[in-house]
Amino acid sequence: MIDIMSSVAILGVVVLMLGAVAQWRRGERKQAVLMAVAALVIAGNVAIWSVPLGH
């Protein structure tokens, strides 16, 4: 299940980054930065999820 969740999350990161680039080119800087920050937060979550538990 975690594989599916991380795959969907990474797909969301890609879509958010593409949207951020499109917004940046349109001149909407604030929304582009917010989308990029959201993508970084999601990518960070996936990185945390993929760390093995040290039991």
C-alpha positions as CSV (number, residue, x, y, z in Angstrom):
1,M,0.0,0.0,0.0
2,I,2.9,2.4,0.8
3,D,4.2,1.8,-2.7
4,I,0.9,3.1,-4.3
5,M,0.8,6.0,-1.9
6,S,4.3,7.1,-2.7
7,S,3.8,6.7,-6.4
8,V,0.7,8.9,-6.4
9,A,2.5,11.4,-4.2
10,I,5.5,11.6,-6.6
11,L,3.1,11.9,-9.5
12,G,1.5,14.9,-7.6
13,V,5.0,16.4,-7.2
14,V,5.6,16.2,-10.9
15,V,2.2,17.8,-11.7
16,L,2.7,20.5,-9.1
17,M,6.2,21.4,-10.5
18,L,4.8,21.5,-14.1
19,G,2.0,23.7,-12.9
20,A,4.5,25.9,-11.1
21,V,6.6,26.4,-14.2
22,A,3.5,27.2,-16.2
23,Q,2.4,29.8,-13.6
24,W,5.9,31.3,-13.5
25,R,5.9,31.8,-17.3
26,R,2.5,33.5,-17.1
27,G,3.9,35.9,-14.5
28,E,2.0,34.6,-11.5
29,R,5.1,34.4,-9.3
30,K,3.3,34.0,-5.9
31,Q,1.2,31.0,-7.0
32,A,4.2,29.4,-8.7
33,V,6.3,29.6,-5.5
34,L,3.4,28.2,-3.4
35,M,3.0,25.3,-5.8
36,A,6.8,24.6,-5.7
37,V,6.8,24.7,-1.9
38,A,3.9,22.3,-1.8
39,A,5.7,19.9,-4.2
40,L,8.8,20.1,-1.9
41,V,6.7,19.3,1.2
42,I,5.2,16.3,-0.5
43,A,8.6,15.1,-1.8
44,G,9.9,15.4,1.8
45,N,7.0,13.3,3.1
46,V,7.8,10.6,0.5
47,A,11.5,10.7,1.6
48,I,10.4,10.3,5.2
49,W,8.1,7.4,4.3
50,S,10.8,5.6,2.4
51,V,13.3,5.6,5.4
52,P,13.4,2.1,6.8
53,L,12.4,1.7,10.4
54,G,15.3,0.6,12.6
55,H,13.6,-2.0,14.9
